[in-house]
Amino acid sequence: MEGAPAGTVAGEGITAEELRLAARNHGLPLEALRHEITPPGLHYLLIHYDIPAVDAATFVLEVGGAVEQPLTLSLDDLRARERVAEPLTFECAGNGRALLEPRPVSQPWLTEAVGTAEWGGTLLRPLLEEARPSADAVELLFSALDRGVEGGVQQTYERALPIAEAERALLAYEMNGQPLLPQHGFPLRVVVPGWYGMTNVKWLTRITVLEEPFTGYQNAVGYRMYKADGTPGEPVTRMLPRSLMVPPGVPEFMTRERHVEPGPVTLVGRAWSGYGSIERVEVSTDDGATFDAAGLDPPLGPHAWRGWRFDWDAPPGKHVISSRATDGAGNTQPLEPPWNLKGYANNAVERIQVVAGS
């Protein structure tokens, strides 16, 4: 759900197409990082095509393809199953895209395309066990109700996952204890812990068991790393480690430069990764020249961001502050994005301009 393959590379200035996308979609205001659980109206949002109109009374989810027992389930059928709820963080695969130079033209994300909600629903695995997939099954294809044109191809939004990954998914009909809002996938979406947001298909209406890898647009063309010459490389999968900071002090209206009083300032933020728990967050107050360890809050959950805090004695003057995360698999945020990125997974540290004093 979060982006398209890198298009025309822009120089200076934002395009009208990017402005239209930015008007439809929105990121998390970074001051909202203070919330452990993101309110639905502040959670980031990206909608590829149009929000479909869905009648919950007639909605059904179909499970078919290479199965012995196809299933057709109403929303009431799904709600009658065991309910599971868990805080889960996911972010857009294109988060940070607009900070690349040159800039790929697509949804112009800075660093705010993230959120953490308590997603409630029923686990996918028991449904699969009832459907009894073929012994030759390799992937599950998740199909949505929204349709559009992308890459010159008219299509339904569809994403596929290897069965081993997909079995961990939650079929979510609630967000923070309430029915999904239309823009967040009402009445049903899939949520896959640890993966970038394009995996969490909204307005889910069909799950198809495949015996061959899916070759549709969103897997084969979209959401892949692209080499400098434009040839597709590895697919984008799990979230890379990232730390973001609640901007300290108050902002200058246009530039968002922060203004604080000299002296003690407590910096706070959130960090996450799809490859393992957050084990370390470090903070720099000298534009990345040095980093010091921040204190970590208790984990919110195995697949949710982790809070952190750092006490800074801000001297008068201008400063560039940043934070970086390291996960349990040993992955650490880079200071700069790799040179050959074309639109995806730019998890380089964010730099915040701060003025202490007048």
VOGU-3710 file (C-alpha; in Angstrom, 3 decimals, decimal comma):
1> megapagtva> 0,000/0,000/0,000  2,882/2,370/0,314  4,353/3,637/-2,903  5,169/2,880/-6,510  8,362/2,060/-8,347  10,588/5,078/-8,737  9,485/7,265/-11,611  11,015/10,350/-13,163  13,851/11,690/-11,046  13,234/15,277/-10,036
11> gegitaeelr> 15,686/18,083/-9,608  14,619/21,226/-7,765  10,941/21,784/-7,042  8,037/19,507/-6,291  5,774/18,334/-9,108  2,017/18,803/-9,397  1,628/15,025/-9,352  3,467/14,805/-6,047  1,291/17,563/-4,599  -1,851/15,639/-5,558
21> laarnhglpl> -0,533/12,530/-3,832  0,511/14,499/-0,758  -2,981/16,015/-0,532  -4,554/12,535/-0,475  -2,153/10,911/1,943  -0,638/12,066/5,188  2,144/11,202/7,600  2,311/11,129/11,371  3,010/14,590/12,835  6,243/13,826/14,668
31> ealrheitpp> 5,015/15,419/17,886  2,440/12,579/17,923  5,286/10,147/18,625  4,517/10,967/22,252  1,571/8,533/21,956  2,530/4,891/22,520  -0,558/3,924/20,511  -1,233/6,246/17,579  -4,761/7,711/17,398  -6,346/6,578/14,101
41> glhyllihyd> -6,564/10,117/12,708  -2,824/10,649/13,237  -1,628/7,267/11,916  0,098/7,613/8,535  -2,009/6,821/5,519  -1,313/5,897/1,910  -4,070/4,887/-0,495  -2,985/3,629/-3,899  -6,285/4,012/-5,733  -9,731/5,017/-4,335
51> ipavdaatfv> -11,339/4,190/-0,999  -14,000/1,631/-1,959  -17,558/1,800/-0,639  -18,184/-1,468/1,224  -21,438/-2,753/2,715  -20,482/-4,704/5,850  -23,780/-6,642/5,688  -22,942/-8,218/2,325  -19,148/-8,343/2,643  -17,457/-11,752/2,373
61> levggaveqp> -13,881/-12,954/2,521  -13,088/-15,842/0,183  -10,234/-18,279/0,756  -9,539/-20,333/-2,349  -7,020/-21,367/-4,967  -4,952/-24,487/-4,319  -6,985/-25,673/-1,316  -9,057/-28,750/-0,541  -11,819/-26,778/1,177  -12,598/-23,263/-0,111
71> ltlslddlra> -14,051/-20,924/2,499  -16,488/-18,032/2,321  -16,755/-15,990/5,502  -18,894/-13,003/6,400  -17,701/-10,284/8,749  -19,866/-11,854/11,475  -18,186/-15,221/10,817  -14,778/-13,634/11,320  -15,879/-11,810/14,463  -17,202/-15,077/15,906
81> rervaepltf> -13,693/-16,537/15,831  -11,091/-16,098/18,556  -10,147/-12,422/18,795  -6,499/-11,401/19,045  -5,233/-7,845/19,552  -1,638/-6,649/19,458  0,199/-3,311/19,090  1,969/-3,386/15,730  4,164/-0,774/14,102  4,353/-0,383/10,371
91> ecagngrall> 5,724/2,251/8,068  5,679/2,993/4,385  8,356/1,358/2,269  9,003/4,783/0,732  9,524/6,575/4,034  12,346/9,097/3,555  12,043/9,039/-0,246  11,776/12,828/-0,586  15,115/13,228/1,209  16,990/11,338/-1,500
101> eprpvsqpwl> 19,023/13,358/-3,974  18,029/13,299/-6,754  14,448/12,737/-5,619  12,357/9,939/-7,168  8,897/11,202/-8,071  6,199/9,417/-6,083  4,422/10,060/-2,790  6,880/12,622/-1,339  7,447/11,164/2,104  9,858/12,836/4,491
111> teavgtaewg> 10,125/10,648/7,626  6,590/10,671/9,013  5,114/7,619/7,242  4,749/5,452/10,347  2,277/4,600/13,096  1,535/2,066/15,807  -2,020/0,869/16,419  -3,537/-1,950/18,393  -4,873/-4,092/15,580  -7,649/-6,502/16,556
121> gtllrpllee> -9,014/-9,443/14,609  -8,501/-13,136/14,104  -5,386/-15,064/13,155  -5,006/-16,287/9,587  -3,393/-19,630/10,423  -6,588/-21,404/11,647  -8,403/-20,427/8,434  -5,616/-21,920/6,373  -5,712/-25,104/8,391  -9,420/-25,404/7,641
131> arpsadavel> -8,895/-24,696/3,940  -6,077/-27,298/3,754  -3,624/-25,848/1,200  -2,031/-28,063/-1,415  1,290/-29,669/-0,568  2,724/-27,677/-3,501  1,508/-24,308/-2,203  4,212/-21,632/-2,049  2,477/-18,261/-1,573  -0,698/-16,574/-0,435
141> lfsaldrgve> -2,125/-13,804/-2,597  -4,064/-11,069/-0,782  -6,532/-9,231/-3,030  -8,251/-5,949/-2,199  -11,423/-4,235/-3,350  -9,674/-1,101/-4,637  -8,775/-0,863/-8,322  -6,689/1,491/-10,426  -3,987/1,868/-13,042  -0,298/1,649/-12,189
151> ggvqqtyera> 2,635/1,204/-14,502  0,141/1,340/-17,375  -1,652/-1,738/-16,035  -5,258/-1,719/-14,803  -5,303/-3,858/-11,694  -6,755/-4,754/-8,348  -4,315/-4,015/-5,526  -2,764/-7,407/-4,741  0,277/-8,526/-2,790  1,637/-12,045/-2,243
161> lpiaeaeral> 3,722/-13,480/0,591  5,486/-16,792/1,144  3,204/-19,021/3,198  5,648/-19,195/6,100  5,473/-15,402/6,459  1,780/-15,068/5,709  0,766/-17,577/8,391  1,857/-15,010/11,015  -0,695/-12,512/9,728  -3,696/-11,067/11,507
171> layemngqpl> -6,988/-10,488/9,719  -7,818/-7,174/11,355  -11,305/-5,695/11,617  -10,479/-3,312/14,484  -8,035/-0,467/15,044  -7,537/0,647/18,655  -10,644/-1,272/19,728  -12,966/0,255/17,133  -14,102/-0,905/13,675  -11,663/0,068/10,947
181> lpqhgfplrv> -12,216/3,492/9,455  -12,902/3,515/5,689  -9,438/4,918/4,919  -7,773/2,239/7,046  -9,381/-0,674/5,227  -12,948/-1,143/6,501  -14,177/-3,755/7,001  -11,094/-6,015/6,848  -7,382/-5,807/6,220  -4,393/-8,063/6,691
191> vvpgwygmtn> -1,582/-7,021/9,038  1,789/-8,796/8,850  4,189/-8,124/11,758  7,559/-6,668/10,801  6,879/-5,981/7,125  6,611/-2,634/5,395  3,093/-1,288/5,056  2,437/-2,285/1,437  2,051/-5,848/2,758  -0,894/-4,922/4,975
201> vkwltritvl> -3,536/-5,048/2,249  -6,614/-2,950/3,040  -10,198/-3,758/1,982  -9,195/-7,429/1,843  -11,726/-9,591/0,012  -9,887/-12,713/-1,166  -6,956/-14,922/-0,146  -5,709/-17,231/-2,891  -3,300/-20,100/-2,267  -0,763/-20,244/-5,116
211> eepftgyqna> 1,461/-23,062/-6,323  3,625/-20,657/-8,335  5,132/-17,311/-7,254  2,894/-14,319/-7,958  4,071/-12,218/-10,899  1,624/-9,335/-10,565  2,671/-5,691/-10,615  2,910/-5,002/-6,879  5,363/-7,869/-6,366  7,253/-8,054/-9,654
221> vgyrmykadg> 7,553/-4,318/-10,422  6,516/-2,332/-7,364  8,318/-2,543/-4,062  11,707/-3,621/-5,279  15,071/-1,990/-4,860  16,180/-0,521/-8,188  19,798/-0,326/-9,256  21,390/2,852/-10,554  20,756/1,769/-14,158  17,066/1,160/-13,444
231> tpgepvtrml> 17,124/-2,622/-13,367  15,076/-4,209/-10,553  16,938/-5,808/-7,673  15,839/-7,355/-4,395  12,235/-6,975/-3,222  11,475/-4,712/-0,290  10,335/-6,832/2,651  10,936/-6,136/6,344  11,261/-2,733/7,961  14,827/-1,548/8,407
241> prslmvppgv> 15,725/-0,096/11,822  14,726/3,512/12,320  14,549/5,963/15,213  12,547/9,177/15,171  12,519/11,973/17,727  9,688/14,054/19,117  10,876/17,486/17,898  11,979/19,423/21,000  10,875/22,932/21,870  8,729/24,906/19,442
251> pefmtrerhv> 8,925/25,188/15,642  9,557/28,041/13,256  6,454/27,952/11,049  7,964/27,456/7,577  11,311/25,772/8,183  10,245/23,726/11,264  13,569/24,665/12,840  13,217/24,018/16,573  13,726/26,597/19,319  14,564/25,574/22,891
261> epgpvtlvgr> 15,813/27,344/25,993  19,492/26,711/26,788  20,033/24,197/29,558  18,454/20,819/30,382  16,340/19,324/27,564  14,947/15,798/27,623  14,885/14,320/24,116  12,403/11,475/23,547  11,404/9,334/20,608  10,494/5,896/19,244
271> awsgygsier> 12,511/3,242/17,428  11,542/0,062/15,584  12,747/-2,639/13,207  11,238/-5,570/11,342  14,360/-7,659/11,895  14,377/-7,824/15,680  13,732/-5,962/18,892  15,346/-2,564/19,429  18,432/-3,139/21,567  20,108/0,275/21,406
281> vevstddgat> 19,299/3,876/20,546  22,026/6,509/20,344  21,674/10,283/20,169  23,970/12,837/18,562  23,846/16,561/19,349  26,782/17,485/17,085  25,529/16,570/13,591  26,561/12,929/13,828  30,163/13,462/14,898  29,567/11,551/18,149
291> fdaagldppl> 26,733/9,456/19,569  25,788/8,590/23,152  23,436/5,895/24,411  19,837/6,794/25,218  17,753/5,089/27,877  15,145/2,612/26,598  11,558/2,261/27,797  10,135/-1,225/28,456  9,035/-2,921/25,201  5,463/-2,170/24,153
301> gphawrgwrf> 5,246/-5,515/22,351  7,359/-7,837/20,208  6,296/-6,088/16,977  5,850/-2,507/18,188  8,144/0,494/18,445  10,121/1,140/21,617  10,323/4,453/23,433  13,626/6,073/24,391  14,858/9,210/26,186  18,076/11,208/26,441
311> dwdappgkhv> 19,017/14,112/28,722  20,832/16,934/26,926  22,332/20,081/28,414  21,796/22,369/25,422  24,434/25,114/25,136  23,445/28,410/23,479  23,695/28,373/19,704  22,687/26,272/16,700  22,795/22,480/16,808  21,948/19,500/14,611
321> issratdgag> 20,549/16,585/16,603  19,685/13,071/15,509  19,102/9,539/16,765  19,841/6,094/15,400  18,594/2,622/16,272  20,215/-0,817/16,400  18,121/-3,984/16,426  18,676/-7,442/17,867  19,957/-8,706/14,527  22,797/-6,149/14,606
331> ntqpleppwn> 21,367/-3,770/11,990  22,085/-0,073/12,641  20,668/2,956/10,845  23,135/4,551/8,423  24,054/8,210/8,660  23,503/8,614/4,912  21,335/6,665/2,459  23,095/4,231/0,098  24,028/5,968/-3,131  22,055/3,637/-5,406
341> lkgyannave> 18,602/3,798/-3,787  15,731/4,586/-6,118  12,784/5,373/-3,898  12,594/2,742/-1,184  13,815/1,983/2,321  15,733/5,196/2,944  16,216/4,704/6,688  19,121/7,134/7,105  19,036/9,137/10,358  16,910/12,280/10,458
351> riqvvags> 18,703/15,525/11,274  16,827/18,173/13,268  17,950/21,783/13,330  17,769/23,272/16,850  18,452/26,784/18,109  19,061/27,124/21,840  18,402/30,688/22,984  17,577/33,769/20,966
//
